[in-house]
Structures are given as C-alpha cells and as structure tokens.
Amino acid sequence: MTDTKASDRPRVGLFATCLVDLFRPNVGFASVRLLEQAGCSVEVPKGQTCCGQPAYNNGDLDDARGLARQTIDAFRDCDYLVAPSGSCLGQIRKYPDLFDADEPLRGDAERLAARSWELFAFLVDVRGMGAVSAEFKHTVTYHDSCSGLRQLGVRSQPRALLGSVEGLKLTEMEDTDVCCGFGGTFCVKYPDISQRLVDDKSDRIADSGADTVLAGDLGCLMNIAGRLRRRGVPVRAYHAAEVLAGMTDGPAIGEEG
C-alpha cells in the first residue's frame, strides 16, 4: 500500500483525543505513522476537542451536543475519522442519538458516525493491513478496553497486527476482557470499586508473566500503569500503536518526567 498514488489515498482525519494530546502525544504520532503506512493521507483537524463523553455520561446533553457539533464541523471534509481510542470512538458513534430526527445535524451526525473507526479496526478491516515492520523483543499481554470490545467489536484486529512484530511474544492474561476500573468519570464517582477492579487487573497482568502490558485506550493504560507502579509490579505499559509503529524508544506510560 505504500506505493498508493497521493490522489488515490483516502483523507483520514485523526481524532487525537484529550488524553493523547495532553499526556501521550507519542500515541498520536504513532497513529499517523501507521495510517500513512496503510496508504492514507492524514491530517489532524485543528477544530477538534473533546468527544463529549464526560458530559454525555453525566447527563449534560447540551454540552455533549455542542461538542458533537464541533467535531462534525472539524471532520466534515475527511473521508474517515480515525481515533486511537475505542472509548472516544464509541461516543462519536452515538452522536446521532443527540439530535432529533428532524434536526439538520442528525444526518451529518449519522454520516460522520458511519465513517468513523477505531484505529486498529480501520487498519485491518478497512485498509486490509495484515502486518507491520516493527521489532519489540518482549513478552506482552493485552487488555481489551470495555468500549473497544463491547461497542465496536475490537479484539482480533490488534492481535493480528501484533503477531507480525518481530520478537514479540503475546501471552494472554486471565480476564483480559474485564474492566480496568477507569471508565472516564467512573473512577471519580466510585473510587473504591475502581480501585478493586484495577487491583484485580494488575494481579492478572502480573500472573501472565509478561513484562509489558498493551491496550488500545490510553485511559485504561494510565490507570493500569499507575496502579502497577504503586504496587511495585515491574511491568511497563504502552499503547499498542506505539509498538506497532516501532516508537517505543522513549519512556513507557507513567514513566514520563
């Protein structure tokens, strides 16, 4: 796909997400590299901001609608919207529900939702990517985020790509599909439940024997990495896009600064 003519390349707008923008820009750069390897022309629309999920989950539908309008306008001219986060992408797929059937923006929201994809699903299911040129000589385990798995059906796609990484050994943890306890504002509303969930998750990660944990959502990874560090579990955390793009030379998640 690397020899695709520029005129034939789909225009992909990268939805960078708040957490990537503020805490882990390397995930955004890795996403761009992978999308370009898949033969896409990538841009990062300047008008984008939060997907609106915190407002939506807390019942503030007016603000959620406002953020949806902003996202719709920012990505109007892109062939696809792609996000390295099942959580944010799941919210964007809900945009049509924020507008009444007779509102003009309802159709725009439906069209954007239809052309919006989680990163790994887009690479594998839309662009047909089957392998990457990357090396990562570590034993890893993979955490399936709730939104990516249950809302979007993202499970096999990242594993298929990780299987092509030279030196990487994947060992599945028990309960890989169980919540890590982050859940956006869930960890603020229900801290005791959240901590129990991430403690269980860190135990499963340690039991797997892996030295690295990967996932496709930065919120999950920040929560997991922080808890592993506080409990003294010597397991590093990376977004899977960083491994697939060969961009793991810097500090792991939670080790910055």
Phi, psi and chi 1 to 4 in degrees:
 res  aa     phi    psi   chi1   chi2   chi3   chi4
   1 MET       -  -13.5  -66.1 -178.3 -174.0      -
   2 THR   -68.1  -17.7   55.6      -      -      -
   3 ASP   -95.9   13.2   60.9   -9.6      -      -
   4 THR   -62.7  132.6  -56.7      -      -      -
   5 LYS   -63.9  145.7  -65.5 -179.6  179.9  179.2
   6 ALA   -55.9  -37.1      -      -      -      -
   7 SER   -69.9  -19.3   59.5      -      -      -
   8 ASP   -96.1   -5.0  -63.0  -30.0      -      -
   9 ARG   -79.8  131.5  -66.3  177.3 -179.6  174.5
  10 PRO   -66.7  143.7   23.6  -32.7      -      -
  11 ARG   -85.0  112.2  -66.6 -179.9   60.4 -167.4
  12 VAL  -106.3  125.4  170.6      -      -      -
  13 GLY   -94.6  120.9      -      -      -      -
  14 LEU   -83.9  119.5  178.8   67.8      -      -
  15 PHE   -87.0  104.0 -172.0   84.3      -      -
  16 ALA   -71.8  -27.6      -      -      -      -
  17 THR    76.7  150.1   84.2      -      -      -
  18 CYS   -61.5  -45.8  -61.1      -      -      -
  19 LEU   -66.0  -40.9  -67.9 -179.4      -      -
  20 VAL   -64.2  -45.3  168.8      -      -      -
  21 ASP   -61.5  -43.5 -177.4   39.6      -      -
  22 LEU   -89.9  -31.1  -64.7  172.2      -      -
  23 PHE  -119.4  -27.3  -64.6  103.5      -      -
  24 ARG  -147.8   66.6 -167.8   73.2  173.1  178.0
  25 PRO   -56.8  -25.5  -25.0   34.7      -      -
  26 ASN   -56.9  -30.3 -166.2   54.5      -      -
  27 VAL   -65.5  -38.8  174.0      -      -      -
  28 GLY   -65.6  -44.3      -      -      -      -
  29 PHE   -63.5  -39.7  -62.6  133.3      -      -
  30 ALA   -64.3  -39.4      -      -      -      -
  31 SER   -62.6  -42.8  -60.6      -      -      -
  32 VAL   -60.9  -44.2  170.5      -      -      -
  33 ARG   -60.3  -44.5  178.4  176.6  -69.2 -176.6
  34 LEU   -65.9  -41.3  -69.7  168.4      -      -
  35 LEU   -65.7  -38.3  -71.2  165.9      -      -
  36 GLU   -67.6  -37.2  -71.1  179.3  -19.2      -
  37 GLN   -63.7  -27.4  -71.0  173.9   -3.2      -
  38 ALA   -85.4    9.1      -      -      -      -
  39 GLY    84.6   24.4      -      -      -      -
  40 CYS  -105.3  153.0  -59.0      -      -      -
  41 SER   -95.5  120.6  175.0      -      -      -
  42 VAL  -111.7  136.2 -174.2      -      -      -
  43 GLU  -135.0  158.9   55.5 -169.7   80.9      -
  44 VAL  -120.7   93.6 -175.6      -      -      -
  45 PRO   -54.3  131.3  -27.7   36.9      -      -
  46 LYS   -71.4  -23.9  -67.0 -177.7  178.2  179.4
  47 GLY   -78.6   -1.6      -      -      -      -
  48 GLN   -76.5  152.7   66.4  177.7  -71.6      -
  49 THR  -149.6 -146.8 -179.0      -      -      -
  50 CYS   -60.0  146.3  177.6      -      -      -
  51 CYS   -71.5  -18.0   67.8      -      -      -
  52 GLY    99.5    1.0      -      -      -      -
  53 GLN   -61.1  -44.2 -175.8 -174.8  119.8      -
  54 PRO   -57.9  -42.7  -27.7   37.5      -      -
  55 ALA   -65.1  -45.4      -      -      -      -
  56 TYR   -60.2  -46.0 -177.8   89.6      -      -
  57 ASN   -67.5  -22.5  -72.7  -12.2      -      -
  58 ASN  -102.4   12.3  -73.3  -78.1      -      -
  59 GLY    82.9    6.6      -      -      -      -
  60 ASP   -89.3   76.2 -175.7   -0.3      -      -
  61 LEU   -72.1  -26.0  -61.2 -173.9      -      -
  62 ASP   -64.3  -47.6  -73.7  -21.1      -      -
  63 ASP   -67.5  -37.3  -82.8  -13.5      -      -
  64 ALA   -61.2  -40.9      -      -      -      -
  65 ARG   -65.1  -40.8  -88.7 -170.9  -71.7  -90.1
  66 GLY   -61.8  -41.5      -      -      -      -
  67 LEU   -69.6  -34.9  -69.5  165.4      -      -
  68 ALA   -63.5  -43.9      -      -      -      -
  69 ARG   -58.5  -42.6  -69.7 -171.2 -172.2   97.6
  70 GLN   -64.3  -40.8 -170.4  162.8  -16.3      -
  71 THR   -67.5  -42.4  -56.6      -      -      -
  72 ILE   -58.2  -45.3  -69.2  168.0      -      -
  73 ASP   -66.1  -41.1  -72.9  -19.5      -      -
  74 ALA   -65.5  -33.4      -      -      -      -
  75 PHE  -107.6   14.3  -71.3   84.4      -      -
  76 ARG   -58.2  -36.5 -169.5  177.0  -61.3  -83.2
  77 ASP   -94.3    3.8  -64.1  -30.7      -      -
  78 CYS   -90.5  145.6  -63.2      -      -      -
  79 ASP   -69.8  -34.9  -63.9  -38.1      -      -
  80 TYR  -141.4  150.9  -62.9   97.3      -      -
  81 LEU  -108.3  128.5  177.9  155.5      -      -
  82 VAL  -127.6  135.9  174.8      -      -      -
  83 ALA  -130.4  137.8      -      -      -      -
  84 PRO   -82.8   47.4   32.5  -34.7      -      -
  85 SER  -162.9  117.6  164.8      -      -      -
  86 GLY   -67.5  -30.4      -      -      -      -
  87 SER   -64.2  -52.1  179.3      -      -      -
  88 CYS   -66.6  -41.0  -66.6      -      -      -
  89 LEU   -65.5  -36.8 -155.4  -73.1      -      -
  90 GLY   -60.6  -37.4      -      -      -      -
  91 GLN   -67.9  -41.6  176.2   62.3   28.7      -
  92 ILE   -62.6  -35.5  -68.6  168.6      -      -
  93 ARG   -66.0  -18.2  -70.2  -87.3 -178.1   92.1
  94 LYS   -89.2   -5.0  -64.8  176.5 -175.3  174.3
  95 TYR   -52.2  -40.7  -80.1  177.5      -      -
  96 PRO   -57.1  -29.4  -28.6   37.7      -      -
  97 ASP   -68.4  -16.0  -63.1  -22.4      -      -
  98 LEU   -83.0  -10.2  -69.6  168.4      -      -
  99 PHE  -123.9  141.5  -57.2   97.6      -      -
 100 ASP   -66.4  156.4  -67.0  -25.9      -      -
 101 ALA   -59.6  -29.2      -      -      -      -
 102 ASP   -92.8    1.4   58.9  -10.8      -      -
 103 GLU   -79.7  136.9  -71.9 -172.8   74.5      -
 104 PRO   -56.1  -34.9  -25.8   35.6      -      -
 105 LEU   -73.2  -13.5  -88.3  177.4      -      -
 106 ARG   -60.4  -45.4  173.9   64.7  177.8 -101.8
 107 GLY   -64.4  -40.6      -      -      -      -
 108 ASP   -62.9  -40.3  -68.4  -24.0      -      -
 109 ALA   -65.6  -39.6      -      -      -      -
 110 GLU   -65.6  -41.4  -70.2  173.4  -17.2      -
 111 ARG   -67.0  -40.2  -74.4 -174.4  -75.0  -85.9
 112 LEU   -66.0  -43.6  179.5   63.4      -      -
 113 ALA   -58.5  -38.1      -      -      -      -
 114 ALA   -69.9  -25.0      -      -      -      -
 115 ARG  -110.3   20.9   65.6  179.6 -167.6  -88.5
 116 SER  -107.3  134.0  -65.0      -      -      -
 117 TRP  -139.2  145.2  -69.5   82.3      -      -
 118 GLU   -69.4  146.5 -173.8  -88.5  -15.3      -
 119 LEU   -53.0  -54.3  174.8   64.5      -      -
 120 PHE   -69.2  -36.7  -55.6  131.7      -      -
 121 ALA   -64.2  -39.0      -      -      -      -
 122 PHE   -65.4  -46.3  179.7   77.2      -      -
 123 LEU   -60.6  -43.5  -67.1  173.3      -      -
 124 VAL   -86.6  -50.9  174.3      -      -      -
 125 ASP   -81.0  -31.8  -61.4  -21.4      -      -
 126 VAL   -97.2  -48.1  177.6      -      -      -
 127 ARG   -93.2   -8.5  -62.7  -57.7  -65.9  165.7
 128 GLY    71.0   23.5      -      -      -      -
 129 MET   -69.9  129.9 -179.8 -179.4  -83.0      -
 130 GLY  -116.1  -12.3      -      -      -      -
 131 ALA  -158.7  159.7      -      -      -      -
 132 VAL  -128.6  164.4  -63.6      -      -      -
 133 SER  -106.6   88.4  -62.6      -      -      -
 134 ALA  -148.3  159.2      -      -      -      -
 135 GLU  -130.3  135.3  178.8 -178.6  -77.7      -
 136 PHE  -154.6   95.9 -167.2   69.7      -      -
 137 LYS   -86.9   71.5  -64.6 -177.8  177.8  180.0
 138 HIS  -146.2  160.0  -66.0  -84.1      -      -
 139 THR   -93.2  122.4  -60.5      -      -      -
 140 VAL  -120.0  158.5  -50.1      -      -      -
 141 THR  -128.1  155.9 -166.9      -      -      -
 142 TYR  -121.7  130.7 -164.0   90.4      -      -
 143 HIS  -100.5  124.4  164.3   69.7      -      -
 144 ASP   -88.0  117.3  -67.6  -63.9      -      -
 145 SER   -71.7  150.9   70.4      -      -      -
 146 CYS   -60.0  -49.7  -64.9      -      -      -
 147 SER   -66.1  -46.1  -65.0      -      -      -
 148 GLY   -60.2  -44.0      -      -      -      -
 149 LEU   -73.5  -51.4  179.4   65.7      -      -
 150 ARG   -87.1  -34.6  -67.2  171.3  175.8   82.4
 151 GLN   -87.1  -32.8  -72.4 -177.1 -100.7      -
 152 LEU  -117.7   -9.1  -53.7  172.3      -      -
 153 GLY    70.8   30.2      -      -      -      -
 154 VAL   -92.0  109.3  178.2      -      -      -
 155 ARG  -147.3  -55.6 -172.5 -177.6 -171.0  -77.7
 156 SER   -74.8  -28.4   62.2      -      -      -
 157 GLN   -62.1  -51.7  -60.2   93.0  -31.3      -
 158 PRO   -63.8  -35.2   20.4  -31.9      -      -
 159 ARG   -67.0  -37.1  -71.7  171.2  170.9   82.9
 160 ALA   -61.8  -43.1      -      -      -      -
 161 LEU   -71.6  -40.0  -65.2  174.4      -      -
 162 LEU   -63.2  -29.0  -71.1  168.3      -      -
 163 GLY   -64.4  -15.9      -      -      -      -
 164 SER   -96.0   -3.1   68.6      -      -      -
 165 VAL   -78.1  124.1  175.3      -      -      -
 166 GLU   -64.3  129.8 -176.9  179.2   -9.6      -
 167 GLY    84.9   -8.7      -      -      -      -
 168 LEU   -83.9  133.1 -177.3  147.7      -      -
 169 LYS  -118.6  122.8  177.5 -177.0  177.6 -177.2
 170 LEU   -98.3  123.4  174.7   64.2      -      -
 171 THR  -121.7  118.4  176.7      -      -      -
 172 GLU   -74.7  134.4  -62.1  -75.5    4.6      -
 173 MET   -81.2  159.7   74.1  176.6   90.0      -
 174 GLU   -69.8  143.0 -175.6 -178.5   -7.2      -
 175 ASP    58.6   41.5  -61.9  -28.7      -      -
 176 THR   -61.2  -24.1 -177.8      -      -      -
 177 ASP   -95.5   10.8   58.0  -12.8      -      -
 178 VAL   -91.1  141.9  173.1      -      -      -
 179 CYS   -54.7  145.0  179.8      -      -      -
 180 CYS   -86.5  -11.8   74.8      -      -      -
 181 GLY   100.8   -4.1      -      -      -      -
 182 PHE   -76.3  -72.5  178.0   67.4      -      -
 183 GLY    57.5   37.0      -      -      -      -
 184 GLY    64.8 -109.7      -      -      -      -
 185 THR   -87.2   -2.8   55.6      -      -      -
 186 PHE   -58.0  -40.6  178.2   87.4      -      -
 187 CYS   -67.9  -20.9   59.8      -      -      -
 188 VAL   -85.2  -40.7  177.4      -      -      -
 189 LYS   -72.8  -37.7  -69.6 -178.5  175.9  180.0
 190 TYR  -129.9   66.4  -52.2  103.6      -      -
 191 PRO   -61.4  -35.8   21.6  -33.1      -      -
 192 ASP   -66.8  -44.0  -67.9  -20.3      -      -
 193 ILE   -66.1  -41.9  -60.8  174.0      -      -
 194 SER   -59.4  -44.7  174.6      -      -      -
 195 GLN   -66.3  -38.1 -178.3  170.5  -43.5      -
 196 ARG   -62.9  -41.3  173.9   60.7 -175.8  -87.9
 197 LEU   -65.2  -44.6  -73.5  168.6      -      -
 198 VAL   -73.0  -28.1   74.8      -      -      -
 199 ASP   -64.8  -44.8  -80.3  -12.2      -      -
 200 ASP   -61.8  -41.9  -71.3  -13.3      -      -
 201 LYS   -63.8  -43.2  179.0   61.5   63.1  172.4
 202 SER   -65.8  -32.9   62.1      -      -      -
 203 ASP   -64.2  -44.2  -74.3  -17.2      -      -
 204 ARG   -64.2  -37.9  -59.3  -68.1   83.8   76.5
 205 ILE   -65.2  -46.4  -68.2  168.3      -      -
 206 ALA   -62.1  -40.6      -      -      -      -
 207 ASP   -66.1  -24.1  -68.7  -16.0      -      -
 208 SER   -68.9  -22.0   75.1      -      -      -
 209 GLY    82.8    3.2      -      -      -      -
 210 ALA   -76.2  152.4      -      -      -      -
 211 ASP   -99.8   -4.4   58.8   59.6      -      -
 212 THR  -143.3  139.0  -54.6      -      -      -
 213 VAL  -113.1  135.0   58.5      -      -      -
 214 LEU  -119.0  156.6  -53.2  177.9      -      -
 215 ALA  -162.0  176.7      -      -      -      -
 216 GLY  -110.2    5.3      -      -      -      -
 217 ASP  -128.1  124.4  -92.4  -82.1      -      -
 218 LEU   -68.1  -32.1 -171.9   54.8      -      -
 219 GLY   -59.6  -47.4      -      -      -      -
 220 CYS   -58.5  -46.1  -60.7      -      -      -
 221 LEU   -66.4  -38.9  -74.7  163.0      -      -
 222 MET   -65.3  -40.8  -68.9  174.2   64.3      -
 223 ASN   -64.9  -46.5 -172.3   41.0      -      -
 224 ILE   -65.8  -46.5  -68.8  168.1      -      -
 225 ALA   -61.8  -40.8      -      -      -      -
 226 GLY   -63.8  -41.4      -      -      -      -
 227 ARG   -71.4  -39.1 -163.7   59.0 -177.0  158.4
 228 LEU   -59.7  -43.5  -71.2  170.5      -      -
 229 ARG   -64.5  -45.1 -172.7  174.4   65.0 -105.2
 230 ARG   -66.1  -27.9  -72.2 -170.7  -67.1  -86.5
 231 ARG   -92.2   -0.1  -60.5 -176.5   81.8 -167.5
 232 GLY    73.6   26.4      -      -      -      -
 233 VAL   -89.5  118.4 -179.6      -      -      -
 234 PRO   -80.7   64.0   31.7  -35.3      -      -
 235 VAL  -125.1  128.3  175.9      -      -      -
 236 ARG   -87.3  160.6  -60.2 -179.9  -56.1  163.8
 237 ALA  -128.0  133.7      -      -      -      -
 238 TYR  -137.6  149.4  -74.6  100.3      -      -
 239 HIS   -69.8  138.9 -166.6  -71.7      -      -
 240 ALA   -59.0  -29.5      -      -      -      -
 241 ALA   -61.5  -34.9      -      -      -      -
 242 GLU   -65.2  -39.9  -63.4  176.4  -70.7      -
 243 VAL   -69.0  -45.5  171.0      -      -      -
 244 LEU   -65.5  -30.4  -66.6  170.4      -      -
 245 ALA   -90.1   -1.0      -      -      -      -
 246 GLY    67.7   37.5      -      -      -      -
 247 MET  -121.2   59.3  -63.6  176.4   63.6      -
 248 THR  -118.5   21.6   57.9      -      -      -
 249 ASP   -71.6  -27.6  -69.0  -20.4      -      -
 250 GLY   -82.9 -175.2      -      -      -      -
 251 PRO   -63.8  151.1   22.6  -33.0      -      -
 252 ALA   -72.4  170.7      -      -      -      -
 253 ILE   -62.4  132.1  -66.8  168.8      -      -
 254 GLY    89.5   -8.6      -      -      -      -
 255 GLU  -103.1   -0.9  -64.0  177.9   -7.2      -
 256 GLU   -63.5  140.0  -57.4   91.0  -22.3      -
 257 GLY    69.5      -      -      -      -      -
